[in-house]
Amino acid sequence: MYYTYIMTHKRNHLFYVGVTNDIKRRTFEHKNGTYGSHTGRYNIDKLVYFEEHQWIQEAIKREKTIKKWKRQWKDNIITELNPEWRDLSAEWDLSIFEEPNQETNN
């Protein structure tokens, strides 16, 4: 399964549109700043929209389409499926992606 998704930040002003084959792992990366760049700099860590695709080509095509959309069109698809713009990952257990603490012996 592949996913096209939209992340935003606390004020819902900036968007990040992406593709992944593991929506939970990718969300964890956004929330923990492990991916760097735009998402880390602007704290884009709230998953507000995603859709599933059987084929990676479909997911990439959809990502490219959404990226070209005007802001209002993105707002509309998010609001249609997530009217309160809540974090869709809020109830997911993302702790499985945390690396175990490695103790060092001195």
CNS distance restraints for C-alpha pairs under 8 A (distance, minus, plus):
assign (resid   1 and name CA) (resid  21 and name CA) 6.07 0.50 0.50
assign (resid   1 and name CA) (resid  22 and name CA) 7.95 0.50 0.50
assign (resid   1 and name CA) (resid  52 and name CA) 6.61 0.50 0.50
assign (resid   1 and name CA) (resid  53 and name CA) 5.96 0.50 0.50
assign (resid   1 and name CA) (resid  54 and name CA) 5.15 0.50 0.50
assign (resid   1 and name CA) (resid  55 and name CA) 7.05 0.50 0.50
assign (resid   2 and name CA) (resid  19 and name CA) 7.20 0.50 0.50
assign (resid   2 and name CA) (resid  20 and name CA) 5.81 0.50 0.50
assign (resid   2 and name CA) (resid  21 and name CA) 4.39 0.50 0.50
assign (resid   2 and name CA) (resid  22 and name CA) 7.13 0.50 0.50
assign (resid   2 and name CA) (resid  52 and name CA) 5.71 0.50 0.50
assign (resid   2 and name CA) (resid  53 and name CA) 5.02 0.50 0.50
assign (resid   2 and name CA) (resid  54 and name CA) 6.10 0.50 0.50
assign (resid   2 and name CA) (resid  55 and name CA) 6.52 0.50 0.50
assign (resid   2 and name CA) (resid  56 and name CA) 5.91 0.50 0.50
assign (resid   2 and name CA) (resid  59 and name CA) 6.32 0.50 0.50
assign (resid   3 and name CA) (resid  19 and name CA) 5.49 0.50 0.50
assign (resid   3 and name CA) (resid  20 and name CA) 5.34 0.50 0.50
assign (resid   3 and name CA) (resid  21 and name CA) 6.07 0.50 0.50
assign (resid   3 and name CA) (resid  22 and name CA) 7.50 0.50 0.50
assign (resid   3 and name CA) (resid  23 and name CA) 6.58 0.50 0.50
assign (resid   3 and name CA) (resid  50 and name CA) 6.44 0.50 0.50
assign (resid   3 and name CA) (resid  51 and name CA) 5.54 0.50 0.50
assign (resid   3 and name CA) (resid  52 and name CA) 4.65 0.50 0.50
assign (resid   3 and name CA) (resid  53 and name CA) 5.88 0.50 0.50
assign (resid   3 and name CA) (resid  59 and name CA) 6.04 0.50 0.50
assign (resid   4 and name CA) (resid  17 and name CA) 7.26 0.50 0.50
assign (resid   4 and name CA) (resid  18 and name CA) 5.72 0.50 0.50
assign (resid   4 and name CA) (resid  19 and name CA) 4.57 0.50 0.50
assign (resid   4 and name CA) (resid  20 and name CA) 6.79 0.50 0.50
assign (resid   4 and name CA) (resid  50 and name CA) 5.56 0.50 0.50
assign (resid   4 and name CA) (resid  51 and name CA) 5.50 0.50 0.50
assign (resid   4 and name CA) (resid  52 and name CA) 6.72 0.50 0.50
assign (resid   4 and name CA) (resid  53 and name CA) 7.73 0.50 0.50
assign (resid   4 and name CA) (resid  59 and name CA) 5.48 0.50 0.50
assign (resid   4 and name CA) (resid  60 and name CA) 7.40 0.50 0.50
assign (resid   4 and name CA) (resid  62 and name CA) 6.88 0.50 0.50
assign (resid   4 and name CA) (resid  63 and name CA) 5.87 0.50 0.50
assign (resid   5 and name CA) (resid  17 and name CA) 5.69 0.50 0.50
assign (resid   5 and name CA) (resid  18 and name CA) 5.44 0.50 0.50
assign (resid   5 and name CA) (resid  19 and name CA) 6.31 0.50 0.50
assign (resid   5 and name CA) (resid  47 and name CA) 7.46 0.50 0.50
assign (resid   5 and name CA) (resid  48 and name CA) 7.89 0.50 0.50
assign (resid   5 and name CA) (resid  49 and name CA) 5.52 0.50 0.50
assign (resid   5 and name CA) (resid  50 and name CA) 4.03 0.50 0.50
assign (resid   5 and name CA) (resid  51 and name CA) 6.44 0.50 0.50
assign (resid   5 and name CA) (resid  63 and name CA) 7.79 0.50 0.50
assign (resid   6 and name CA) (resid  15 and name CA) 6.55 0.50 0.50
assign (resid   6 and name CA) (resid  16 and name CA) 5.60 0.50 0.50
assign (resid   6 and name CA) (resid  17 and name CA) 4.59 0.50 0.50
assign (resid   6 and name CA) (resid  18 and name CA) 6.59 0.50 0.50
assign (resid   6 and name CA) (resid  47 and name CA) 6.18 0.50 0.50
assign (resid   6 and name CA) (resid  48 and name CA) 5.99 0.50 0.50
assign (resid   6 and name CA) (resid  49 and name CA) 5.09 0.50 0.50
assign (resid   6 and name CA) (resid  50 and name CA) 6.26 0.50 0.50
assign (resid   7 and name CA) (resid  15 and name CA) 5.71 0.50 0.50
assign (resid   7 and name CA) (resid  16 and name CA) 5.12 0.50 0.50
assign (resid   7 and name CA) (resid  17 and name CA) 6.54 0.50 0.50
assign (resid   7 and name CA) (resid  44 and name CA) 6.17 0.50 0.50
assign (resid   7 and name CA) (resid  45 and name CA) 6.17 0.50 0.50
assign (resid   7 and name CA) (resid  46 and name CA) 5.22 0.50 0.50
assign (resid   7 and name CA) (resid  47 and name CA) 4.47 0.50 0.50
assign (resid   7 and name CA) (resid  48 and name CA) 5.75 0.50 0.50
assign (resid   7 and name CA) (resid  49 and name CA) 7.08 0.50 0.50
assign (resid   8 and name CA) (resid  12 and name CA) 5.41 0.50 0.50
assign (resid   8 and name CA) (resid  13 and name CA) 6.98 0.50 0.50
assign (resid   8 and name CA) (resid  14 and name CA) 5.60 0.50 0.50
assign (resid   8 and name CA) (resid  15 and name CA) 4.71 0.50 0.50
assign (resid   8 and name CA) (resid  16 and name CA) 6.29 0.50 0.50
assign (resid   8 and name CA) (resid  44 and name CA) 4.84 0.50 0.50
assign (resid   8 and name CA) (resid  45 and name CA) 6.13 0.50 0.50
assign (resid   8 and name CA) (resid  46 and name CA) 5.17 0.50 0.50
assign (resid   8 and name CA) (resid  47 and name CA) 6.60 0.50 0.50
assign (resid   8 and name CA) (resid  48 and name CA) 6.97 0.50 0.50
assign (resid   9 and name CA) (resid  13 and name CA) 6.90 0.50 0.50
assign (resid   9 and name CA) (resid  14 and name CA) 6.52 0.50 0.50
assign (resid   9 and name CA) (resid  15 and name CA) 7.58 0.50 0.50
assign (resid   9 and name CA) (resid  42 and name CA) 7.30 0.50 0.50
assign (resid   9 and name CA) (resid  43 and name CA) 5.89 0.50 0.50
assign (resid   9 and name CA) (resid  44 and name CA) 4.30 0.50 0.50
assign (resid   9 and name CA) (resid  45 and name CA) 5.74 0.50 0.50
assign (resid   9 and name CA) (resid  46 and name CA) 5.64 0.50 0.50
assign (resid  10 and name CA) (resid  44 and name CA) 7.72 0.50 0.50
assign (resid  10 and name CA) (resid  46 and name CA) 7.18 0.50 0.50
assign (resid  14 and name CA) (resid  44 and name CA) 7.50 0.50 0.50
assign (resid  15 and name CA) (resid  44 and name CA) 7.36 0.50 0.50
assign (resid  16 and name CA) (resid  39 and name CA) 7.09 0.50 0.50
assign (resid  16 and name CA) (resid  44 and name CA) 7.23 0.50 0.50
assign (resid  17 and name CA) (resid  63 and name CA) 6.45 0.50 0.50
assign (resid  17 and name CA) (resid  66 and name CA) 7.40 0.50 0.50
assign (resid  17 and name CA) (resid  67 and name CA) 6.51 0.50 0.50
assign (resid  18 and name CA) (resid  63 and name CA) 6.15 0.50 0.50
assign (resid  19 and name CA) (resid  59 and name CA) 6.36 0.50 0.50
assign (resid  19 and name CA) (resid  60 and name CA) 6.45 0.50 0.50
assign (resid  19 and name CA) (resid  63 and name CA) 6.63 0.50 0.50
assign (resid  20 and name CA) (resid  26 and name CA) 6.83 0.50 0.50
assign (resid  22 and name CA) (resid  26 and name CA) 6.14 0.50 0.50
assign (resid  23 and name CA) (resid  27 and name CA) 5.99 0.50 0.50
assign (resid  24 and name CA) (resid  28 and name CA) 6.21 0.50 0.50
assign (resid  24 and name CA) (resid  89 and name CA) 7.68 0.50 0.50
assign (resid  24 and name CA) (resid  92 and name CA) 7.68 0.50 0.50
assign (resid  24 and name CA) (resid  94 and name CA) 6.74 0.50 0.50
assign (resid  25 and name CA) (resid  29 and name CA) 6.33 0.50 0.50
assign (resid  25 and name CA) (resid  94 and name CA) 7.32 0.50 0.50
assign (resid  25 and name CA) (resid  97 and name CA) 6.55 0.50 0.50
assign (resid  26 and name CA) (resid  30 and name CA) 6.38 0.50 0.50
assign (resid  27 and name CA) (resid  31 and name CA) 6.18 0.50 0.50
assign (resid  27 and name CA) (resid  45 and name CA) 7.25 0.50 0.50
assign (resid  27 and name CA) (resid  47 and name CA) 7.11 0.50 0.50
assign (resid  27 and name CA) (resid  89 and name CA) 7.52 0.50 0.50
assign (resid  28 and name CA) (resid  32 and name CA) 6.08 0.50 0.50
assign (resid  28 and name CA) (resid  94 and name CA) 6.04 0.50 0.50
assign (resid  28 and name CA) (resid  97 and name CA) 7.04 0.50 0.50
assign (resid  29 and name CA) (resid  33 and name CA) 5.88 0.50 0.50
assign (resid  29 and name CA) (resid  34 and name CA) 5.01 0.50 0.50
assign (resid  29 and name CA) (resid  35 and name CA) 5.93 0.50 0.50
assign (resid  30 and name CA) (resid  34 and name CA) 6.62 0.50 0.50
assign (resid  30 and name CA) (resid  35 and name CA) 6.46 0.50 0.50
assign (resid  30 and name CA) (resid  39 and name CA) 6.64 0.50 0.50
assign (resid  30 and name CA) (resid  40 and name CA) 7.08 0.50 0.50
assign (resid  30 and name CA) (resid  44 and name CA) 6.84 0.50 0.50
assign (resid  30 and name CA) (resid  45 and name CA) 5.18 0.50 0.50
assign (resid  31 and name CA) (resid  43 and name CA) 7.85 0.50 0.50
assign (resid  31 and name CA) (resid  44 and name CA) 7.62 0.50 0.50
assign (resid  31 and name CA) (resid  45 and name CA) 4.75 0.50 0.50
assign (resid  31 and name CA) (resid  46 and name CA) 7.63 0.50 0.50
assign (resid  33 and name CA) (resid  39 and name CA) 7.33 0.50 0.50
assign (resid  33 and name CA) (resid  40 and name CA) 4.95 0.50 0.50
assign (resid  33 and name CA) (resid  43 and name CA) 7.83 0.50 0.50
assign (resid  34 and name CA) (resid  40 and name CA) 7.80 0.50 0.50
assign (resid  35 and name CA) (resid  39 and name CA) 7.54 0.50 0.50
assign (resid  35 and name CA) (resid  40 and name CA) 7.04 0.50 0.50
assign (resid  36 and name CA) (resid  40 and name CA) 4.92 0.50 0.50
assign (resid  36 and name CA) (resid  41 and name CA) 7.21 0.50 0.50
assign (resid  37 and name CA) (resid  41 and name CA) 6.11 0.50 0.50
assign (resid  38 and name CA) (resid  42 and name CA) 6.20 0.50 0.50
assign (resid  38 and name CA) (resid  44 and name CA) 7.93 0.50 0.50
assign (resid  39 and name CA) (resid  43 and name CA) 5.69 0.50 0.50
assign (resid  39 and name CA) (resid  44 and name CA) 4.75 0.50 0.50
assign (resid  39 and name CA) (resid  45 and name CA) 7.24 0.50 0.50
assign (resid  40 and name CA) (resid  44 and name CA) 6.50 0.50 0.50
assign (resid  46 and name CA) (resid  86 and name CA) 7.90 0.50 0.50
assign (resid  46 and name CA) (resid  87 and name CA) 5.21 0.50 0.50
assign (resid  46 and name CA) (resid  88 and name CA) 7.67 0.50 0.50
assign (resid  46 and name CA) (resid  89 and name CA) 7.69 0.50 0.50
assign (resid  47 and name CA) (resid  86 and name CA) 7.88 0.50 0.50
assign (resid  47 and name CA) (resid  87 and name CA) 5.12 0.50 0.50
assign (resid  47 and name CA) (resid  88 and name CA) 5.50 0.50 0.50
assign (resid  47 and name CA) (resid  89 and name CA) 6.21 0.50 0.50
assign (resid  48 and name CA) (resid  78 and name CA) 6.56 0.50 0.50
assign (resid  48 and name CA) (resid  82 and name CA) 6.87 0.50 0.50
assign (resid  48 and name CA) (resid  85 and name CA) 5.74 0.50 0.50
assign (resid  48 and name CA) (resid  86 and name CA) 6.25 0.50 0.50
assign (resid  48 and name CA) (resid  87 and name CA) 5.48 0.50 0.50
assign (resid  48 and name CA) (resid  88 and name CA) 5.78 0.50 0.50
assign (resid  49 and name CA) (resid  78 and name CA) 5.73 0.50 0.50
assign (resid  49 and name CA) (resid  81 and name CA) 7.54 0.50 0.50
assign (resid  49 and name CA) (resid  82 and name CA) 7.20 0.50 0.50
assign (resid  49 and name CA) (resid  88 and name CA) 7.32 0.50 0.50
assign (resid  52 and name CA) (resid  59 and name CA) 7.69 0.50 0.50
assign (resid  53 and name CA) (resid  58 and name CA) 6.29 0.50 0.50
assign (resid  53 and name CA) (resid  59 and name CA) 5.77 0.50 0.50
assign (resid  54 and name CA) (resid  58 and name CA) 7.48 0.50 0.50
assign (resid  55 and name CA) (resid  59 and name CA) 6.66 0.50 0.50
assign (resid  56 and name CA) (resid  60 and name CA) 6.15 0.50 0.50
assign (resid  57 and name CA) (resid  61 and name CA) 6.08 0.50 0.50
assign (resid  58 and name CA) (resid  62 and name CA) 6.15 0.50 0.50
assign (resid  59 and name CA) (resid  63 and name CA) 6.13 0.50 0.50
assign (resid  60 and name CA) (resid  64 and name CA) 6.22 0.50 0.50
assign (resid  61 and name CA) (resid  65 and name CA) 6.23 0.50 0.50
assign (resid  62 and name CA) (resid  66 and name CA) 6.13 0.50 0.50
assign (resid  63 and name CA) (resid  67 and name CA) 6.12 0.50 0.50
assign (resid  64 and name CA) (resid  68 and name CA) 6.51 0.50 0.50
assign (resid  65 and name CA) (resid  69 and name CA) 6.68 0.50 0.50
assign (resid  66 and name CA) (resid  74 and name CA) 7.13 0.50 0.50
assign (resid  69 and name CA) (resid  73 and name CA) 6.09 0.50 0.50
assign (resid  69 and name CA) (resid  74 and name CA) 6.68 0.50 0.50
assign (resid  70 and name CA) (resid  74 and name CA) 6.75 0.50 0.50
assign (resid  71 and name CA) (resid  75 and name CA) 6.24 0.50 0.50
assign (resid  72 and name CA) (resid  76 and name CA) 6.09 0.50 0.50
assign (resid  73 and name CA) (resid  77 and name CA) 6.49 0.50 0.50
assign (resid  74 and name CA) (resid  78 and name CA) 6.29 0.50 0.50
assign (resid  75 and name CA) (resid  79 and name CA) 6.02 0.50 0.50
assign (resid  76 and name CA) (resid  80 and name CA) 5.98 0.50 0.50
assign (resid  77 and name CA) (resid  81 and name CA) 6.60 0.50 0.50
assign (resid  78 and name CA) (resid  82 and name CA) 5.51 0.50 0.50
assign (resid  78 and name CA) (resid  83 and name CA) 7.03 0.50 0.50
assign (resid  78 and name CA) (resid  85 and name CA) 7.10 0.50 0.50
assign (resid  79 and name CA) (resid  83 and name CA) 4.17 0.50 0.50
assign (resid  79 and name CA) (resid  84 and name CA) 7.10 0.50 0.50
assign (resid  79 and name CA) (resid  85 and name CA) 6.76 0.50 0.50
assign (resid  82 and name CA) (resid  86 and name CA) 6.82 0.50 0.50
assign (resid  94 and name CA) (resid  98 and name CA) 7.61 0.50 0.50
